[in-house]
Amino acid sequence: MAAVALRSPEPAGHRQVVIDRFSPLRESAGGLDPIDAYLVRTLLVDAHRRVVLRSPELPEALLTDDGIDRRYLQMVAGLYRCLEPASEAFLAEVFPTGEGRVGRFRG
């Protein structure tokens, strides 16, 4: 998957680009191999951070039910939740807990 280029000058345009790029993955996200889930999750987080840096999120109470902001947040949160189990399994395999300097932090 190519990096998400956010070229629209409007905040809604940034959100729509991310929706267009990532929503097709929603159906298959739960069945991805752990490394693929990790890669997609990393790209999703990067794209989301770029959107938020360009236009901060509105509080939930100010979002309209059918607006782009709500659709964007639902898509990002839903896809992230689908990707999380497999991507965490990949991280647990690569960085097992409690094994020296590469062990994952479990606070």
N, CA, C and O atoms as a GROMACS GRO file, in nm:
protein
  428
    1MET      N    1   0.084  -0.117   0.000
    1MET     CA    2   0.000   0.000   0.000
    1MET      C    3   0.089   0.123   0.000
    1MET      O    4   0.184   0.131   0.078
    2ALA      N    5   0.059   0.217  -0.085
    2ALA     CA    6   0.138   0.339  -0.093
    2ALA      C    7   0.106   0.430   0.024
    2ALA      O    8   0.000   0.418   0.086
    3ALA      N    9   0.198   0.520   0.053
    3ALA     CA   10   0.175   0.617   0.159
    3ALA      C   11   0.052   0.700   0.123
    3ALA      O   12   0.026   0.727   0.006
    4VAL      N   13  -0.022   0.741   0.223
    4VAL     CA   14  -0.143   0.819   0.201
    4VAL      C   15  -0.102   0.964   0.180
    4VAL      O   16  -0.054   1.030   0.272
    5ALA      N   17  -0.122   1.012   0.060
    5ALA     CA   18  -0.090   1.152   0.028
    5ALA      C   19  -0.216   1.235   0.052
    5ALA      O   20  -0.319   1.212  -0.011
    6LEU      N   21  -0.206   1.329   0.141
    6LEU     CA   22  -0.320   1.414   0.174
    6LEU      C   23  -0.300   1.547   0.102
    6LEU      O   24  -0.232   1.636   0.152
    7ARG      N   25  -0.360   1.560  -0.014
    7ARG     CA   26  -0.336   1.678  -0.096
    7ARG      C   27  -0.451   1.778  -0.094
    7ARG      O   28  -0.437   1.888  -0.146
    8SER      N   29  -0.561   1.743  -0.036
    8SER     CA   30  -0.676   1.833  -0.034
    8SER      C   31  -0.652   1.945   0.068
    8SER      O   32  -0.606   1.918   0.179
    9PRO      N   33  -0.684   2.069   0.033
    9PRO     CA   34  -0.665   2.178   0.128
    9PRO      C   35  -0.772   2.181   0.238
    9PRO      O   36  -0.754   2.248   0.340
   10GLU      N   37  -0.881   2.110   0.219
   10GLU     CA   38  -0.991   2.110   0.316
   10GLU      C   39  -0.979   1.995   0.414
   10GLU      O   40  -0.943   1.884   0.373
   11PRO      N   41  -1.008   2.017   0.542
   11PRO     CA   42  -1.002   1.908   0.640
   11PRO      C   43  -1.090   1.789   0.601
   11PRO      O   44  -1.049   1.674   0.618
   12ALA      N   45  -1.209   1.816   0.549
   12ALA     CA   46  -1.296   1.705   0.508
   12ALA      C   47  -1.233   1.626   0.396
   12ALA      O   48  -1.253   1.505   0.386
   13GLY      N   49  -1.157   1.692   0.311
   13GLY     CA   50  -1.089   1.623   0.202
   13GLY      C   51  -0.983   1.528   0.254
   13GLY      O   52  -0.967   1.418   0.201
   14HIS      N   53  -0.911   1.570   0.357
   14HIS     CA   54  -0.810   1.482   0.418
   14HIS      C   55  -0.877   1.357   0.473
   14HIS      O   56  -0.829   1.245   0.452
   15ARG      N   57  -0.987   1.375   0.542
   15ARG     CA   58  -1.058   1.262   0.601
   15ARG      C   59  -1.112   1.169   0.492
   15ARG      O   60  -1.106   1.047   0.506
   16GLN      N   61  -1.163   1.226   0.384
   16GLN     CA   62  -1.219   1.144   0.276
   16GLN      C   63  -1.110   1.062   0.208
   16GLN      O   64  -1.135   0.948   0.168
   17VAL      N   65  -0.991   1.118   0.193
   17VAL     CA   66  -0.880   1.043   0.133
   17VAL      C   67  -0.850   0.919   0.216
   17VAL      O   68  -0.831   0.811   0.161
   18VAL      N   69  -0.846   0.935   0.348
   18VAL     CA   70  -0.818   0.821   0.436
   18VAL      C   71  -0.931   0.720   0.429
   18VAL      O   72  -0.905   0.600   0.424
   19ILE      N   73  -1.054   0.765   0.428
   19ILE     CA   74  -1.169   0.673   0.415
   19ILE      C   75  -1.158   0.595   0.286
   19ILE      O   76  -1.175   0.473   0.285
   20ASP      N   77  -1.130   0.663   0.176
   20ASP     CA   78  -1.121   0.597   0.046
   20ASP      C   79  -1.009   0.495   0.041
   20ASP      O   80  -1.024   0.388  -0.019
   21ARG      N   81  -0.896   0.526   0.104
   21ARG     CA   82  -0.781   0.437   0.100
   21ARG      C   83  -0.798   0.314   0.189
   21ARG      O   84  -0.760   0.203   0.150
   22PHE      N   85  -0.855   0.332   0.307
   22PHE     CA   86  -0.854   0.225   0.406
   22PHE      C   87  -0.985   0.149   0.420
   22PHE      O   88  -0.982   0.034   0.464
   23SER      N   89  -1.099   0.206   0.385
   23SER     CA   90  -1.225   0.136   0.407
   23SER      C   91  -1.236   0.006   0.327
   23SER      O   92  -1.303  -0.086   0.375
   24PRO      N   93  -1.176  -0.008   0.208
   24PRO     CA   94  -1.183  -0.139   0.141
   24PRO      C   95  -1.116  -0.252   0.220
   24PRO      O   96  -1.146  -0.369   0.197
   25LEU      N   97  -1.028  -0.219   0.312
   25LEU     CA   98  -0.959  -0.320   0.392
   25LEU      C   99  -1.042  -0.370   0.509
   25LEU      O  100  -1.008  -0.471   0.571
   26ARG      N  101  -1.150  -0.302   0.540
   26ARG     CA  102  -1.231  -0.336   0.657
   26ARG      C  103  -1.283  -0.479   0.651
   26ARG      O  104  -1.284  -0.549   0.752
   27GLU      N  105  -1.326  -0.522   0.534
   27GLU     CA  106  -1.384  -0.656   0.520
   27GLU      C  107  -1.281  -0.766   0.548
   27GLU      O  108  -1.314  -0.868   0.609
   28SER      N  109  -1.159  -0.746   0.502
   28SER     CA  110  -1.058  -0.851   0.514
   28SER      C  111  -0.962  -0.830   0.630
   28SER      O  112  -0.872  -0.912   0.651
   29ALA      N  113  -0.978  -0.723   0.706
   29ALA     CA  114  -0.881  -0.689   0.812
   29ALA      C  115  -0.866  -0.798   0.917
   29ALA      O  116  -0.756  -0.823   0.965
   30GLY      N  117  -0.975  -0.863   0.952
   30GLY     CA  118  -0.969  -0.967   1.054
   30GLY      C  119  -0.897  -1.093   1.009
   30GLY      O  120  -0.856  -1.173   1.093
   31GLY      N  121  -0.880  -1.112   0.880
   31GLY     CA  122  -0.816  -1.231   0.829
   31GLY      C  123  -0.675  -1.211   0.777
   31GLY      O  124  -0.617  -1.302   0.717
   32LEU      N  125  -0.619  -1.093   0.800
   32LEU     CA  126  -0.484  -1.067   0.753
   32LEU      C  127  -0.381  -1.143   0.836
   32LEU      O  128  -0.403  -1.171   0.954
   33ASP      N  129  -0.270  -1.176   0.772
   33ASP     CA  130  -0.157  -1.232   0.846
   33ASP      C  131  -0.112  -1.129   0.948
   33ASP      O  132  -0.128  -1.009   0.926
   34PRO      N  133  -0.055  -1.174   1.060
   34PRO     CA  134  -0.013  -1.079   1.164
   34PRO      C  135   0.079  -0.968   1.114
   34PRO      O  136   0.062  -0.852   1.153
   35ILE      N  137   0.176  -0.999   1.030
   35ILE     CA  138   0.266  -0.894   0.983
   35ILE      C  139   0.193  -0.794   0.894
   35ILE      O  140   0.221  -0.674   0.900
   36ASP      N  141   0.100  -0.843   0.811
   36ASP     CA  142   0.022  -0.753   0.726
   36ASP      C  143  -0.070  -0.664   0.811
   36ASP      O  144  -0.084  -0.545   0.783
   37ALA      N  145  -0.130  -0.721   0.913
   37ALA     CA  146  -0.215  -0.643   1.003
   37ALA      C  147  -0.133  -0.535   1.072
   37ALA      O  148  -0.179  -0.422   1.087
   38TYR      N  149  -0.013  -0.570   1.114
   38TYR     CA  150   0.076  -0.471   1.178
   38TYR      C  151   0.110  -0.358   1.080
   38TYR      O  152   0.106  -0.241   1.117
   39LEU      N  153   0.143  -0.393   0.956
   39LEU     CA  154   0.178  -0.291   0.858
   39LEU      C  155   0.060  -0.200   0.826
   39LEU      O  156   0.076  -0.078   0.820
   40VAL      N  157  -0.058  -0.258   0.807
   40VAL     CA  158  -0.176  -0.176   0.778
   40VAL      C  159  -0.209  -0.088   0.898
   40VAL      O  160  -0.244   0.029   0.881
   41ARG      N  161  -0.199  -0.142   1.019
   41ARG     CA  162  -0.227  -0.062   1.139
   41ARG      C  163  -0.130   0.054   1.151
   41ARG      O  164  -0.169   0.164   1.187
   42THR      N  165  -0.003   0.029   1.120
   42THR     CA  166   0.096   0.136   1.124
   42THR      C  167   0.064   0.244   1.022
   42THR      O  168   0.073   0.363   1.054
   43LEU      N  169   0.028   0.205   0.901
   43LEU     CA  170  -0.009   0.303   0.799
   43LEU      C  171  -0.135   0.380   0.837
   43LEU      O  172  -0.146   0.500   0.812
   44LEU      N  173  -0.231   0.311   0.897
   44LEU     CA  174  -0.355   0.376   0.941
   44LEU      C  175  -0.326   0.480   1.048
   44LEU      O  176  -0.378   0.591   1.042
   45VAL      N  177  -0.246   0.445   1.146
   45VAL     CA  178  -0.212   0.540   1.253
   45VAL      C  179  -0.138   0.660   1.195
   45VAL      O  180  -0.164   0.774   1.234
   46ASP      N  181  -0.045   0.636   1.103
   46ASP     CA  182   0.028   0.745   1.040
   46ASP      C  183  -0.067   0.838   0.964
   46ASP      O  184  -0.057   0.960   0.977
   47ALA      N  185  -0.158   0.780   0.887
   47ALA     CA  186  -0.254   0.862   0.812
   47ALA      C  187  -0.344   0.941   0.906
   47ALA      O  188  -0.372   1.059   0.882
   48HIS      N  189  -0.388   0.878   1.014
   48HIS     CA  190  -0.474   0.946   1.111
   48HIS      C  191  -0.398   1.062   1.177
   48HIS      O  192  -0.454   1.171   1.194
   49ARG      N  193  -0.275   1.039   1.214
   49ARG     CA  194  -0.196   1.147   1.276
   49ARG      C  195  -0.179   1.264   1.180
   49ARG      O  196  -0.182   1.380   1.223
   50ARG      N  197  -0.161   1.236   1.052
   50ARG     CA  198  -0.148   1.344   0.954
   50ARG      C  199  -0.277   1.424   0.943
   50ARG      O  200  -0.274   1.546   0.930
   51VAL      N  201  -0.390   1.356   0.948
   51VAL     CA  202  -0.520   1.424   0.943
   51VAL      C  203  -0.536   1.514   1.065
   51VAL      O  204  -0.574   1.630   1.052
   52VAL      N  205  -0.507   1.460   1.182
   52VAL     CA  206  -0.526   1.536   1.306
   52VAL      C  207  -0.431   1.655   1.312
   52VAL      O  208  -0.467   1.760   1.364
   53LEU      N  209  -0.310   1.641   1.260
   53LEU     CA  210  -0.217   1.753   1.258
   53LEU      C  211  -0.265   1.866   1.169
   53LEU      O  212  -0.239   1.983   1.196
   54ARG      N  213  -0.336   1.831   1.062
   54ARG     CA  214  -0.386   1.934   0.971
   54ARG      C  215  -0.514   1.999   1.021
   54ARG      O  216  -0.539   2.117   0.995
   55SER      N  217  -0.594   1.924   1.092
   55SER     CA  218  -0.720   1.978   1.143
   55SER      C  219  -0.760   1.897   1.265
   55SER      O  220  -0.803   1.782   1.253
   56PRO      N  221  -0.748   1.956   1.383
   56PRO     CA  222  -0.782   1.882   1.506
   56PRO      C  223  -0.924   1.831   1.504
   56PRO      O  224  -1.013   1.889   1.441
   57GLU      N  225  -0.944   1.720   1.576
   57GLU     CA  226  -1.076   1.658   1.581
   57GLU      C  227  -1.173   1.742   1.664
   57GLU      O  228  -1.135   1.808   1.760
   58LEU      N  229  -1.299   1.737   1.622
   58LEU     CA  230  -1.404   1.804   1.698
   58LEU      C  231  -1.449   1.712   1.811
   58LEU      O  232  -1.440   1.590   1.800
   59PRO      N  233  -1.498   1.770   1.920
   59PRO     CA  234  -1.555   1.685   2.026
   59PRO      C  235  -1.674   1.606   1.972
   59PRO      O  236  -1.746   1.653   1.884
   60GLU      N  237  -1.694   1.487   2.026
   60GLU     CA  238  -1.802   1.397   1.982
   60GLU      C  239  -1.938   1.468   1.980
   60GLU      O  240  -2.018   1.444   1.889
   61ALA      N  241  -1.965   1.553   2.077
   61ALA     CA  242  -2.094   1.620   2.086
   61ALA      C  243  -2.121   1.715   1.968
   61ALA      O  244  -2.236   1.746   1.940
   62LEU      N  245  -2.016   1.760   1.900
   62LEU     CA  246  -2.034   1.854   1.788
   62LEU      C  247  -2.041   1.787   1.652
   62LEU      O  248  -2.060   1.856   1.551
   63LEU      N  249  -2.026   1.656   1.647
   63LEU     CA  250  -2.029   1.586   1.519
   63LEU      C  251  -2.173   1.557   1.477
   63LEU      O  252  -2.256   1.519   1.559
   64THR      N  253  -2.201   1.576   1.349
   64THR     CA  254  -2.333   1.541   1.297
   64THR      C  255  -2.337   1.391   1.271
   64THR      O  256  -2.233   1.329   1.248
   65ASP      N  257  -2.455   1.333   1.274
   65ASP     CA  258  -2.469   1.189   1.256
   65ASP      C  259  -2.424   1.142   1.118
   65ASP      O  260  -2.372   1.031   1.105
   66ASP      N  261  -2.443   1.224   1.017
   66ASP     CA  262  -2.411   1.181   0.881
   66ASP      C  263  -2.290   1.254   0.823
   66ASP      O  264  -2.262   1.241   0.704
   67GLY      N  265  -2.218   1.327   0.905
   67GLY     CA  266  -2.105   1.406   0.856
   67GLY      C  267  -1.981   1.324   0.831
   67GLY      O  268  -1.968   1.211   0.879
   68ILE      N  269  -1.889   1.382   0.756
   68ILE     CA  270  -1.763   1.316   0.722
   68ILE      C  271  -1.680   1.288   0.846
   68ILE      O  272  -1.612   1.187   0.853
   69ASP      N  273  -1.686   1.377   0.946
   69ASP     CA  274  -1.605   1.356   1.066
   69ASP      C  275  -1.646   1.229   1.139
   69ASP      O  276  -1.561   1.151   1.182
   70ARG      N  277  -1.775   1.208   1.154
   70ARG     CA  278  -1.824   1.087   1.222
   70ARG      C  279  -1.792   0.961   1.141
   70ARG      O  280  -1.747   0.861   1.196
   71ARG      N  281  -1.815   0.967   1.010
   71ARG     CA  282  -1.783   0.851   0.925
   71ARG      C  283  -1.634   0.820   0.932
   71ARG      O  284  -1.594   0.703   0.937
   72TYR      N  285  -1.553   0.923   0.931
   72TYR     CA  286  -1.407   0.905   0.938
   72TYR      C  287  -1.368   0.838   1.070
   72TYR      O  288  -1.294   0.739   1.070
   73LEU      N  289  -1.417   0.891   1.181
   73LEU     CA  290  -1.381   0.835   1.312
   73LEU      C  291  -1.431   0.691   1.326
   73LEU      O  292  -1.360   0.607   1.382
   74GLN      N  293  -1.550   0.662   1.277
   74GLN     CA  294  -1.602   0.526   1.284
   74GLN      C  295  -1.518   0.430   1.201
   74GLN      O  296  -1.492   0.317   1.243
   75MET      N  297  -1.478   0.473   1.082
   75MET     CA  298  -1.398   0.387   0.995
   75MET      C  299  -1.261   0.361   1.058
   75MET      O  300  -1.216   0.247   1.063
   76VAL      N  301  -1.194   0.466   1.105
   76VAL     CA  302  -1.060   0.450   1.162
   76VAL      C  303  -1.065   0.363   1.287
   76VAL      O  304  -0.984   0.271   1.303
   77ALA      N  305  -1.159   0.391   1.377
   77ALA     CA  306  -1.169   0.314   1.501
   77ALA      C  307  -1.206   0.168   1.473
   77ALA      O  308  -1.149   0.077   1.533
   78GLY      N  309  -1.299   0.147   1.382
   78GLY     CA  310  -1.341   0.010   1.350
   78GLY      C  311  -1.230  -0.071   1.285
   78GLY      O  312  -1.209  -0.187   1.320
   79LEU      N  313  -1.159  -0.010   1.192
   79LEU     CA  314  -1.049  -0.081   1.126
   79LEU      C  315  -0.936  -0.109   1.225
   79LEU      O  316  -0.877  -0.217   1.223
   80TYR      N  317  -0.907  -0.012   1.309
   80TYR     CA  318  -0.801  -0.031   1.409
   80TYR      C  319  -0.834  -0.150   1.500
   80TYR      O  320  -0.749  -0.234   1.528
   81ARG      N  321  -0.960  -0.156   1.546
   81ARG     CA  322  -1.002  -0.267   1.633
   81ARG      C  323  -0.992  -0.402   1.561
   81ARG      O  324  -0.955  -0.502   1.623
   82CYS      N  325  -1.022  -0.404   1.432
   82CYS     CA  326  -1.011  -0.530   1.355
   82CYS      C  327  -0.865  -0.573   1.340
   82CYS      O  328  -0.835  -0.692   1.342
   83LEU      N  329  -0.776  -0.477   1.324
   83LEU     CA  330  -0.635  -0.507   1.302
   83LEU      C  331  -0.558  -0.537   1.430
   83LEU      O  332  -0.455  -0.604   1.427
   84GLU      N  333  -0.608  -0.489   1.541
   84GLU     CA  334  -0.534  -0.496   1.667
   84GLU      C  335  -0.494  -0.638   1.710
   84GLU      O  336  -0.377  -0.659   1.741
   85PRO      N  337  -0.584  -0.736   1.713
   85PRO     CA  338  -0.543  -0.868   1.762
   85PRO      C  339  -0.428  -0.930   1.683
   85PRO      O  340  -0.331  -0.978   1.742
   86ALA      N  341  -0.437  -0.929   1.550
   86ALA     CA  342  -0.331  -0.990   1.470
   86ALA      C  343  -0.202  -0.910   1.476
   86ALA      O  344  -0.093  -0.968   1.482
   87SER      N  345  -0.212  -0.777   1.476
   87SER     CA  346  -0.089  -0.697   1.481
   87SER      C  347  -0.022  -0.709   1.617
   87SER      O  348   0.100  -0.706   1.626
   88GLU      N  349  -0.100  -0.721   1.723
   88GLU     CA  350  -0.042  -0.743   1.856
   88GLU      C  351   0.022  -0.880   1.865
   88GLU      O  352   0.123  -0.897   1.933
   89ALA      N  353  -0.036  -0.979   1.796
   89ALA     CA  354   0.026  -1.112   1.793
   89ALA      C  355   0.162  -1.106   1.725
   89ALA      O  356   0.257  -1.171   1.769
   90PHE      N  357   0.172  -1.029   1.617
   90PHE     CA  358   0.300  -1.012   1.550
   90PHE      C  359   0.402  -0.946   1.643
   90PHE      O  360   0.516  -0.990   1.653
   91LEU      N  361   0.360  -0.841   1.711
   91LEU     CA  362   0.452  -0.772   1.802
   91LEU      C  363   0.495  -0.862   1.917
   91LEU      O  364   0.610  -0.859   1.960
   92ALA      N  365   0.402  -0.942   1.968
   92ALA     CA  366   0.436  -1.034   2.077
   92ALA      C  367   0.536  -1.140   2.031
   92ALA      O  368   0.620  -1.185   2.109
   93GLU      N  369   0.527  -1.180   1.904
   93GLU     CA  370   0.620  -1.278   1.851
   93GLU      C  371   0.759  -1.217   1.831
   93GLU      O  372   0.860  -1.279   1.863
   94VAL      N  373   0.762  -1.097   1.779
   94VAL     CA  374   0.890  -1.031   1.750
   94VAL      C  375   0.956  -0.976   1.877
   94VAL      O  376   1.078  -0.983   1.893
   95PHE      N  377   0.875  -0.922   1.966
   95PHE     CA  378   0.924  -0.864   2.091
   95PHE      C  379   0.857  -0.931   2.210
   95PHE      O  380   0.769  -0.871   2.272
   96PRO      N  381   0.895  -1.053   2.244
   96PRO     CA  382   0.832  -1.121   2.357
   96PRO      C  383   0.859  -1.046   2.487
   96PRO      O  384   0.962  -0.979   2.502
   97THR      N  385   0.767  -1.058   2.579
   97THR     CA  386   0.782  -0.987   2.706
   97THR      C  387   0.895  -1.047   2.788
   97THR      O  388   0.917  -1.168   2.789
   98GLY      N  389   0.964  -0.961   2.857
   98GLY     CA  390   1.063  -1.004   2.954
   98GLY      C  391   1.188  -1.068   2.901
   98GLY      O  392   1.257  -1.137   2.976
   99GLU      N  393   1.221  -1.048   2.775
   99GLU     CA  394   1.342  -1.108   2.721
   99GLU      C  395   1.445  -1.001   2.690
   99GLU      O  396   1.459  -0.959   2.575
  100GLY      N  397   1.515  -0.957   2.789
  100GLY     CA  398   1.626  -0.864   2.769
  100GLY      C  399   1.583  -0.730   2.714
  100GLY      O  400   1.473  -0.681   2.741
  101ARG      N  401   1.673  -0.672   2.634
  101ARG     CA  402   1.652  -0.537   2.583
  101ARG      C  403   1.541  -0.527   2.480
  101ARG      O  404   1.488  -0.417   2.459
  102VAL      N  405   1.504  -0.637   2.416
  102VAL     CA  406   1.399  -0.630   2.315
  102VAL      C  407   1.262  -0.666   2.370
  102VAL      O  408   1.164  -0.666   2.295
  103GLY      N  409   1.253  -0.697   2.499
  103GLY     CA  410   1.124  -0.732   2.558
  103GLY      C  411   1.027  -0.616   2.554
  103GLY      O  412   1.067  -0.501   2.571
  104ARG      N  413   0.901  -0.645   2.532
  104ARG     CA  414   0.798  -0.540   2.528
  104ARG      C  415   0.764  -0.496   2.669
  104ARG      O  416   0.764  -0.576   2.763
  105PHE      N  417   0.736  -0.369   2.681
  105PHE     CA  418   0.698  -0.314   2.811
  105PHE      C  419   0.555  -0.354   2.844
  105PHE      O  420   0.463  -0.331   2.765
  106ARG      N  421   0.537  -0.412   2.958
  106ARG     CA  422   0.402  -0.443   3.010
  106ARG      C  423   0.392  -0.382   3.148
  106ARG      O  424   0.422  -0.448   3.248
  107GLY      N  425   0.351  -0.259   3.154
  107GLY     CA  426   0.349  -0.184   3.279
  107GLY      C  427   0.237  -0.217   3.362
  107GLY      O  428   0.222  -0.162   3.471
   0.00000   0.00000   0.00000
